[in-house]
Amino acid sequence: MGKYVFINHAPMTPAEAAPPTPEQMEAVMGEWNAWAGRVGERMVDFGTPLAGGVRVTPSGTSPSTREVAGYSIIEAADFAAALELAQGHPHLNMPGGCEIEVHEAQAIPGM
């Protein structure tokens, strides 16, 4: 069983956008909780929303060039099984062209 990191990408929310209503938030969280229920014990880290990314390089820092909206870490038998779980992910239902990158976590030698 391997670990897979789901990195959620989303377009920036316009500053003038109205915040979601409590009912909208409840509906969205219902979708996320339903997905987490389908993943079940394979969920390593449900994750959290992210904001305000900064790119760090040897020469300094700069704003992130791609909006990372959040992440999750799951366990799956193989990459194909991880991709199958990503297909039903609620982030893909969000407006604006949201995407998910799936990466396999590699073992660190000697650890």
Buried (B, 14 or more C-beta within 10 A) or exposed (E): EBBBBBBBBBEEEEEEEEEEEEEEEEEBEEBBEEBBEEBEEBBBEBBEEBEEEEEEEEEEEEEEEEBBBBBBBBBBEEEEBBEEBBEEBBBEEBEEEBBBEBBEEEEEEEE
